[in-house]
Amino acid sequence: MTTCKAASPAEALLDALPAIPRNGDGPVFAEPWQAQAFAMTLALHEQGLFTWTEWAAALSVQIKVAQSAGDPDLGHTYYRHWLAALEQLIVEKGVTTPQALHEHADAWDRAARATPHGEPIYLSNDPHQSERHKHS
């Protein structure tokens, strides 16, 4: 008798995307944001926002766009393409808008610049954060 173990969402994703940076233990992340982007992708898939086929197609498009713009595809930009694909899908699925993504990225950038070196970055550090709450 053979027992088949169901693949976890992470294992299914790794199987669907063989080019993902990984070692024998699983995916490899150079920075925390990469792991967070990976985890968000898994969570949104588990919620049924997109299929693995849709995900693979979106990631493939982003990689091709980057390569045509001169990305040498050495692996260090892989999760930038990953994040761009995730952003593309959540816009296409109506979860957010390009403008909202841009505004949120700007707010994080301002928060990072306003945060002392070595301290955690919080969105509340955005100097414009209090202005937004005044107008809400």
MODELLER restraints for C-alpha pairs under 7 A, 6 or more apart:
rsr = mdl.restraints
at = mdl.atoms
rsr.add(forms.Gaussian(group=physical.xy_distance, feature=features.Distance(at['CA:9:A'], at['CA:42:A']), mean=6.56, stdev=0.5))
rsr.add(forms.Gaussian(group=physical.xy_distance, feature=features.Distance(at['CA:10:A'], at['CA:42:A']), mean=6.75, stdev=0.5))
rsr.add(forms.Gaussian(group=physical.xy_distance, feature=features.Distance(at['CA:14:A'], at['CA:20:A']), mean=6.80, stdev=0.5))
rsr.add(forms.Gaussian(group=physical.xy_distance, feature=features.Distance(at['CA:17:A'], at['CA:56:A']), mean=6.87, stdev=0.5))
rsr.add(forms.Gaussian(group=physical.xy_distance, feature=features.Distance(at['CA:20:A'], at['CA:27:A']), mean=6.97, stdev=0.5))
rsr.add(forms.Gaussian(group=physical.xy_distance, feature=features.Distance(at['CA:21:A'], at['CA:27:A']), mean=5.80, stdev=0.5))
rsr.add(forms.Gaussian(group=physical.xy_distance, feature=features.Distance(at['CA:21:A'], at['CA:28:A']), mean=5.57, stdev=0.5))
rsr.add(forms.Gaussian(group=physical.xy_distance, feature=features.Distance(at['CA:22:A'], at['CA:28:A']), mean=4.66, stdev=0.5))
rsr.add(forms.Gaussian(group=physical.xy_distance, feature=features.Distance(at['CA:29:A'], at['CA:35:A']), mean=5.92, stdev=0.5))
rsr.add(forms.Gaussian(group=physical.xy_distance, feature=features.Distance(at['CA:34:A'], at['CA:79:A']), mean=5.97, stdev=0.5))
rsr.add(forms.Gaussian(group=physical.xy_distance, feature=features.Distance(at['CA:37:A'], at['CA:83:A']), mean=6.27, stdev=0.5))
rsr.add(forms.Gaussian(group=physical.xy_distance, feature=features.Distance(at['CA:41:A'], at['CA:86:A']), mean=6.85, stdev=0.5))
rsr.add(forms.Gaussian(group=physical.xy_distance, feature=features.Distance(at['CA:45:A'], at['CA:51:A']), mean=6.38, stdev=0.5))
rsr.add(forms.Gaussian(group=physical.xy_distance, feature=features.Distance(at['CA:58:A'], at['CA:85:A']), mean=5.23, stdev=0.5))
rsr.add(forms.Gaussian(group=physical.xy_distance, feature=features.Distance(at['CA:59:A'], at['CA:81:A']), mean=6.56, stdev=0.5))
rsr.add(forms.Gaussian(group=physical.xy_distance, feature=features.Distance(at['CA:59:A'], at['CA:82:A']), mean=5.97, stdev=0.5))
rsr.add(forms.Gaussian(group=physical.xy_distance, feature=features.Distance(at['CA:59:A'], at['CA:85:A']), mean=5.03, stdev=0.5))
rsr.add(forms.Gaussian(group=physical.xy_distance, feature=features.Distance(at['CA:62:A'], at['CA:81:A']), mean=5.47, stdev=0.5))
rsr.add(forms.Gaussian(group=physical.xy_distance, feature=features.Distance(at['CA:62:A'], at['CA:84:A']), mean=6.66, stdev=0.5))
rsr.add(forms.Gaussian(group=physical.xy_distance, feature=features.Distance(at['CA:62:A'], at['CA:85:A']), mean=6.02, stdev=0.5))
rsr.add(forms.Gaussian(group=physical.xy_distance, feature=features.Distance(at['CA:63:A'], at['CA:81:A']), mean=5.84, stdev=0.5))
rsr.add(forms.Gaussian(group=physical.xy_distance, feature=features.Distance(at['CA:67:A'], at['CA:73:A']), mean=6.70, stdev=0.5))
rsr.add(forms.Gaussian(group=physical.xy_distance, feature=features.Distance(at['CA:90:A'], at['CA:96:A']), mean=6.21, stdev=0.5))
rsr.add(forms.Gaussian(group=physical.xy_distance, feature=features.Distance(at['CA:91:A'], at['CA:97:A']), mean=5.38, stdev=0.5))
rsr.add(forms.Gaussian(group=physical.xy_distance, feature=features.Distance(at['CA:91:A'], at['CA:98:A']), mean=6.58, stdev=0.5))
rsr.add(forms.Gaussian(group=physical.xy_distance, feature=features.Distance(at['CA:107:A'], at['CA:123:A']), mean=6.85, stdev=0.5))
rsr.add(forms.Gaussian(group=physical.xy_distance, feature=features.Distance(at['CA:107:A'], at['CA:126:A']), mean=5.89, stdev=0.5))
rsr.add(forms.Gaussian(group=physical.xy_distance, feature=features.Distance(at['CA:108:A'], at['CA:123:A']), mean=5.80, stdev=0.5))
rsr.add(forms.Gaussian(group=physical.xy_distance, feature=features.Distance(at['CA:108:A'], at['CA:126:A']), mean=6.88, stdev=0.5))
rsr.add(forms.Gaussian(group=physical.xy_distance, feature=features.Distance(at['CA:110:A'], at['CA:126:A']), mean=5.22, stdev=0.5))
rsr.add(forms.Gaussian(group=physical.xy_distance, feature=features.Distance(at['CA:110:A'], at['CA:127:A']), mean=6.98, stdev=0.5))
rsr.add(forms.Gaussian(group=physical.xy_distance, feature=features.Distance(at['CA:111:A'], at['CA:121:A']), mean=6.52, stdev=0.5))
rsr.add(forms.Gaussian(group=physical.xy_distance, feature=features.Distance(at['CA:111:A'], at['CA:122:A']), mean=6.49, stdev=0.5))
rsr.add(forms.Gaussian(group=physical.xy_distance, feature=features.Distance(at['CA:111:A'], at['CA:123:A']), mean=5.62, stdev=0.5))
rsr.add(forms.Gaussian(group=physical.xy_distance, feature=features.Distance(at['CA:111:A'], at['CA:125:A']), mean=4.64, stdev=0.5))
rsr.add(forms.Gaussian(group=physical.xy_distance, feature=features.Distance(at['CA:111:A'], at['CA:126:A']), mean=3.87, stdev=0.5))
rsr.add(forms.Gaussian(group=physical.xy_distance, feature=features.Distance(at['CA:111:A'], at['CA:127:A']), mean=6.93, stdev=0.5))
rsr.add(forms.Gaussian(group=physical.xy_distance, feature=features.Distance(at['CA:112:A'], at['CA:121:A']), mean=5.68, stdev=0.5))
rsr.add(forms.Gaussian(group=physical.xy_distance, feature=features.Distance(at['CA:114:A'], at['CA:125:A']), mean=6.24, stdev=0.5))
rsr.add(forms.Gaussian(group=physical.xy_distance, feature=features.Distance(at['CA:114:A'], at['CA:126:A']), mean=6.67, stdev=0.5))
rsr.add(forms.Gaussian(group=physical.xy_distance, feature=features.Distance(at['CA:115:A'], at['CA:121:A']), mean=6.09, stdev=0.5))
rsr.add(forms.Gaussian(group=physical.xy_distance, feature=features.Distance(at['CA:115:A'], at['CA:125:A']), mean=6.54, stdev=0.5))
